[in-house]
Amino acid sequence: MNFPTKLTVLRIILSFIIVFLLLFPFANVGISFPIISCYGVKIESLYLISGVIFVIASLTDLFDGKYARSHNMVTDLGKMLDAIADKVLVNSVLVILSAQGYIPTVVAVIVIIRDVIVDAIKMEAAHKGKVVAAIKSGKWKTATLMTGLTLAFINNFPFEMWQINVADVLLYIAALLSLISGVQYFTLNKELLFPKNENS
């Protein structure tokens, strides 16, 4: 297992730690986490800790692929684990924060459905020996989504001081970009998915 793959495995481990922190009933076992007040904005320390871990995990996602490509360490195992790690990290956070009322539910639904469809397109393309390249709208979607989720973890700080909900704005933009990139992926690969019958 090379270095980039180890980073990917680390991202999976960090994802499960986040899930544990967000779902474990600490209050039932007598454990409480203090509320931090920063310039009048209240931040739950449990979510601050989870947010920091989320940022670290997200940074490994940026670094492992670039390192693997630049050092010729791209492997089938690495690509498979990277896809799994991305979904475990992002989708679990989307579902949990949505269920707990920290982010709009519609954002989680749109992003997850879009990812399922795009992944199906990529799998079908791979089955036919084709590689579906990443597109700019997809990259922008990821950037805005990760930033919006990070802000959601820390109660939209510092923008909450001015009562500007940047977190939700970024998440809605990410949902819109999810729709746009999903349509683009389908359009770009339509002939691959539905090849024309030359005899017709």
HUURGI-V940853 format. One record per residue. N is the residue number from 0. RES is the residue in one letter. SS is DSSP state (a for helix, b for strand, c for the rest). D_FIRST is the distance of its C-alpha to the first C-alpha in Angstrom with 2 decimals. Layout:
# HUURGI-V940853
n=(N N)
res=(RES RES)
ss=(SS SS)
d_first=(D_FIRST D_FIRST)
This chain:
# HUURGI-V940853
n=(0 1 2 3 4 5 6 7 8 9 10 11 12 13 14 15 16 17 18 19 20 21 22 23 24 25 26 27 28 29 30 31 32 33 34 35 36 37 38 39 40 41 42 43 44 45 46 47 48 49 50 51 52 53 54 55 56 57 58 59 60 61 62 63 64 65 66 67 68 69 70 71 72 73 74 75 76 77 78 79 80 81 82 83 84 85 86 87 88 89 90 91 92 93 94 95 96 97 98 99 100 101 102 103 104 105 106 107 108 109 110 111 112 113 114 115 116 117 118 119 120 121 122 123 124 125 126 127 128 129 130 131 132 133 134 135 136 137 138 139 140 141 142 143 144 145 146 147 148 149 150 151 152 153 154 155 156 157 158 159 160 161 162 163 164 165 166 167 168 169 170 171 172 173 174 175 176 177 178 179 180 181 182 183 184 185 186 187 188 189 190 191 192 193 194 195 196 197 198 199)
res=(M N F P T K L T V L R I I L S F I I V F L L L F P F A N V G I S F P I I S C Y G V K I E S L Y L I S G V I F V I A S L T D L F D G K Y A R S H N M V T D L G K M L D A I A D K V L V N S V L V I L S A Q G Y I P T V V A V I V I I R D V I V D A I K M E A A H K G K V V A A I K S G K W K T A T L M T G L T L A F I N N F P F E M W Q I N V A D V L L Y I A A L L S L I S G V Q Y F T L N K E L L F P K N E N S)
ss=(c c a a a a a a a a a a a a a a a a a a a a a c c a a a a c c c c c b b b b c c b b b b a a a a a a a a a a a a a a a a a a a a a a a a a a c c c c c a a a a a a a a a a a a a a a a a a a a a a a a c c c c c a a a a a a a a a a a a a a a a a a a a a a a c c c c c c c c a a a a a a a a a a a a a a a a a a c c c c c a a a a c c c a a a a a a a a a a a a a a a a a a a a a a a c a a a a c c c c c c c)
d_first=(0.00 3.81 6.84 8.35 6.12 6.59 10.10 10.48 9.85 12.27 14.64 14.84 15.65 18.16 19.65 20.47 21.96 24.15 25.25 26.16 28.12 29.99 30.89 31.49 35.30 35.50 39.27 39.75 38.44 40.42 37.75 38.81 37.28 39.79 40.79 40.47 43.30 42.59 45.58 46.86 43.64 42.39 38.64 37.24 35.00 32.75 32.13 31.81 28.99 27.32 27.94 26.34 23.13 23.41 23.79 20.74 18.65 20.39 19.67 15.89 16.64 18.61 16.28 12.79 14.37 16.56 14.04 11.88 15.27 16.81 14.21 13.70 10.00 11.05 9.49 11.30 8.71 8.53 12.29 12.95 11.35 13.09 16.30 16.15 15.55 18.46 20.77 20.11 20.79 23.74 25.43 25.48 27.01 29.43 30.62 31.06 32.78 34.92 35.97 36.81 38.88 37.00 36.37 38.39 37.53 38.18 35.32 32.80 34.37 34.42 30.87 29.36 31.61 30.85 27.08 27.64 29.84 27.64 24.58 26.91 28.02 24.52 23.76 27.08 26.50 23.16 25.04 27.56 25.15 25.70 23.57 25.15 24.84 24.98 28.56 30.13 31.71 28.40 26.95 30.17 29.95 26.58 27.91 31.15 29.60 27.19 30.11 32.50 30.34 29.81 33.60 34.20 32.33 34.74 37.88 38.08 38.58 40.19 41.78 43.21 45.63 47.38 46.84 44.85 42.23 39.61 36.84 38.55 39.55 35.98 34.88 37.76 36.88 33.29 34.83 37.12 34.35 32.44 35.53 36.02 32.49 32.53 35.78 34.50 31.42 33.84 36.41 34.07 32.72 35.96 36.78 33.36 33.78 37.46 38.15 41.83 43.60 44.98 47.79 49.05)
